[in-house]
Amino acid sequence: MNAIKQRLLTDWHLVRIVRLGIGVMMLVMGIQARDWAMGLFSGFFLYQAITNTGCCGSGGCATPNNWKQTHTVPAPGESITEYEEIK
């Protein structure tokens, strides 16, 4: 229970607040217009704001910060392939 509470109350940034605002605004508009499709679509934004996820999931689109942490050293006898960019 503490993990859920911590996730809801921490790490609020501009994008998360914007998602919450869009979700609430669309939910109110959907209720006023009696449009269930807009209400469901607002649920998408509210879910993202509450759980702090994006379209790709939690950090799914993030790139690794350090190359050495994400890549392993080749085994003995294997070589490292180097690439050269051609413009």
BALOBA-1460 file (C-alpha; in Angstrom, 3 decimals):
// residues 87
<rec num="1" residu="m" x="0.000" y="0.000" z="0.000"/>
<rec num="2" residu="n" x="2.888" y="2.358" z="0.747"/>
<rec num="3" residu="a" x="4.316" y="1.803" z="-2.745"/>
<rec num="4" residu="i" x="1.060" y="2.882" z="-4.372"/>
<rec num="5" residu="k" x="0.809" y="5.919" z="-2.109"/>
<rec num="6" residu="q" x="4.417" y="6.870" z="-2.832"/>
<rec num="7" residu="r" x="3.891" y="6.508" z="-6.592"/>
<rec num="8" residu="l" x="0.812" y="8.740" z="-6.491"/>
<rec num="9" residu="l" x="2.328" y="11.475" z="-4.359"/>
<rec num="10" residu="t" x="5.886" y="11.751" z="-5.744"/>
<rec num="11" residu="d" x="7.608" y="12.650" z="-9.027"/>
<rec num="12" residu="w" x="5.048" y="15.165" z="-10.274"/>
<rec num="13" residu="h" x="6.389" y="17.107" z="-13.258"/>
<rec num="14" residu="l" x="4.911" y="19.344" z="-15.931"/>
<rec num="15" residu="v" x="3.944" y="16.576" z="-18.364"/>
<rec num="16" residu="r" x="2.205" y="14.579" z="-15.639"/>
<rec num="17" residu="i" x="0.225" y="17.648" z="-14.546"/>
<rec num="18" residu="v" x="-0.736" y="18.381" z="-18.172"/>
<rec num="19" residu="r" x="-1.974" y="14.792" z="-18.612"/>
<rec num="20" residu="l" x="-4.056" y="15.132" z="-15.461"/>
<rec num="21" residu="g" x="-5.519" y="18.427" z="-16.663"/>
<rec num="22" residu="i" x="-6.365" y="17.047" z="-20.105"/>
<rec num="23" residu="g" x="-7.914" y="13.946" z="-18.572"/>
<rec num="24" residu="v" x="-10.091" y="15.891" z="-16.144"/>
<rec num="25" residu="m" x="-11.124" y="18.389" z="-18.825"/>
<rec num="26" residu="m" x="-12.069" y="15.641" z="-21.275"/>
<rec num="27" residu="l" x="-13.943" y="13.722" z="-18.578"/>
<rec num="28" residu="v" x="-16.032" y="16.798" z="-17.712"/>
<rec num="29" residu="m" x="-16.693" y="17.478" z="-21.407"/>
<rec num="30" residu="g" x="-17.668" y="13.841" z="-21.953"/>
<rec num="31" residu="i" x="-20.113" y="13.912" z="-19.048"/>
<rec num="32" residu="q" x="-21.650" y="17.208" z="-20.199"/>
<rec num="33" residu="a" x="-22.028" y="16.006" z="-23.795"/>
<rec num="34" residu="r" x="-23.029" y="12.485" z="-22.679"/>
<rec num="35" residu="d" x="-20.323" y="11.152" z="-24.965"/>
<rec num="36" residu="w" x="-19.002" y="7.823" z="-23.668"/>
<rec num="37" residu="a" x="-16.148" y="7.729" z="-26.219"/>
<rec num="38" residu="m" x="-14.667" y="10.959" z="-24.883"/>
<rec num="39" residu="g" x="-15.089" y="9.639" z="-21.354"/>
<rec num="40" residu="l" x="-13.114" y="6.503" z="-22.237"/>
<rec num="41" residu="f" x="-10.440" y="8.532" z="-24.001"/>
<rec num="42" residu="s" x="-10.122" y="10.771" z="-20.937"/>
<rec num="43" residu="g" x="-9.548" y="7.618" z="-18.903"/>
<rec num="44" residu="f" x="-6.400" y="7.027" z="-20.967"/>
<rec num="45" residu="f" x="-4.956" y="10.397" z="-19.925"/>
<rec num="46" residu="l" x="-6.063" y="9.985" z="-16.317"/>
<rec num="47" residu="y" x="-4.433" y="6.545" z="-16.143"/>
<rec num="48" residu="q" x="-1.173" y="7.970" z="-17.487"/>
<rec num="49" residu="a" x="-1.235" y="10.819" z="-14.975"/>
<rec num="50" residu="i" x="-2.103" y="8.666" z="-11.967"/>
<rec num="51" residu="t" x="0.385" y="5.872" z="-12.687"/>
<rec num="52" residu="n" x="3.095" y="8.161" z="-14.153"/>
<rec num="53" residu="t" x="3.382" y="6.138" z="-17.355"/>
<rec num="54" residu="g" x="3.522" y="7.154" z="-20.981"/>
<rec num="55" residu="c" x="2.504" y="5.508" z="-24.203"/>
<rec num="56" residu="c" x="5.468" y="3.135" z="-24.018"/>
<rec num="57" residu="g" x="5.042" y="2.230" z="-20.373"/>
<rec num="58" residu="s" x="7.187" y="3.275" z="-17.477"/>
<rec num="59" residu="g" x="10.464" y="4.394" z="-19.070"/>
<rec num="60" residu="g" x="9.901" y="2.254" z="-22.167"/>
<rec num="61" residu="c" x="11.127" y="4.972" z="-24.528"/>
<rec num="62" residu="a" x="14.047" y="6.052" z="-22.384"/>
<rec num="63" residu="t" x="17.566" y="5.580" z="-23.641"/>
<rec num="64" residu="p" x="20.241" y="4.177" z="-21.343"/>
<rec num="65" residu="n" x="22.352" y="6.736" z="-19.485"/>
<rec num="66" residu="n" x="25.602" y="4.820" z="-19.573"/>
<rec num="67" residu="w" x="26.712" y="2.568" z="-22.428"/>
<rec num="68" residu="k" x="28.958" y="0.445" z="-20.225"/>
<rec num="69" residu="q" x="26.111" y="-0.456" z="-17.897"/>
<rec num="70" residu="t" x="23.914" y="-1.788" z="-20.706"/>
<rec num="71" residu="h" x="26.514" y="-3.642" z="-22.790"/>
<rec num="72" residu="t" x="28.601" y="-6.607" z="-21.809"/>
<rec num="73" residu="v" x="32.233" y="-7.285" z="-22.611"/>
<rec num="74" residu="p" x="32.590" y="-9.767" z="-25.498"/>
<rec num="75" residu="a" x="33.556" y="-13.326" z="-24.641"/>
<rec num="76" residu="p" x="37.106" y="-14.479" z="-25.359"/>
<rec num="77" residu="g" x="37.532" y="-15.153" z="-29.071"/>
<rec num="78" residu="e" x="34.729" y="-12.757" z="-30.106"/>
<rec num="79" residu="s" x="35.460" y="-9.410" z="-31.686"/>
<rec num="80" residu="i" x="33.696" y="-6.088" z="-31.316"/>
<rec num="81" residu="t" x="32.106" y="-4.851" z="-34.524"/>
<rec num="82" residu="e" x="32.787" y="-1.189" z="-35.193"/>
<rec num="83" residu="y" x="30.613" y="0.883" z="-37.502"/>
<rec num="84" residu="e" x="31.476" y="4.036" z="-39.401"/>
<rec num="85" residu="e" x="28.798" y="6.519" z="-40.356"/>
<rec num="86" residu="i" x="28.849" y="7.515" z="-44.023"/>
<rec num="87" residu="k" x="27.319" y="10.887" z="-44.916"/>
